């Protein structure tokens, strides 16, 4: 009798894990469908380009103190 109970508990645990993994996969698929072309999430292990520069500068370059003085002495 004990053997039947142990086997039944093991089978129930396996079924519970299968259902849990199925739910996690469905949640992951929904997340992918919602953001198909988004940037990788931070901490996901993927490297992004940290030094990526915009195509056009948003502000004109600011002259440093040294460059500004050199231009005024001509």
N, C-alpha and C positions, 0 to 999 in steps of 0.2 A: 504494500500500500504506500509506503514511504517513497518508493522508487517512482511511482506514478505521479505523486505530488511534486517531486523534484523535477521530473521531466516536464510536467505542465508549467511549473514556474520558469524553467529555462526557456521553454517555447514562448511564454508570455513576455519574457524579457527581450527575446529576439524580435518579436513582433513590435514591441514598444519602441525599440531602437530603429527598426525599419521605418515606422511611422514618423519618428522624430527626424530622421535623416531626410525623408521625403518632404516634410514641412520646411526644413532648412533650405533644401534645394529650390522649392517653390518660392520662398522668400528671396533667395538670391536671384532667381530668374526674373522676378518682378522688379528688383532693383536695377538689373541690367536693362530691362525693357524701358524703364523710366529715364535712364541716362545713358543712351547708347554711345554717344560720342563725347562724353565728359572726360575731364582730366582724371588721372589716377588719384585715388584718395591718399592723403598723407599717411605714412606708416604702413602702406600696403606692400612694401618691399620693392616697388618699382621705382626706378630713378627717373626723375623728370629733369629738364634742363634748367638748373638754377640760374644760369647766366644768360637766359634767353632775353634778348633785347627787342623792343617793339620795332616795327618796320619804319616808323617815322618818329623822330623825337617829339615829345610833347611840349618841351620848353626849350628856348634857345640856350646854348651853352653859356655859362657865366664865366667871365674872365676872372682869373685869380688876381691877387694883389700884385704878384710879380709880373704877370702879363700886362696888367693895366699900366704899371709904371714904365715898362719898357716901351710901350706904345706912345707915351706922352713925352719922351725925351728926344724924339727925332728932330 
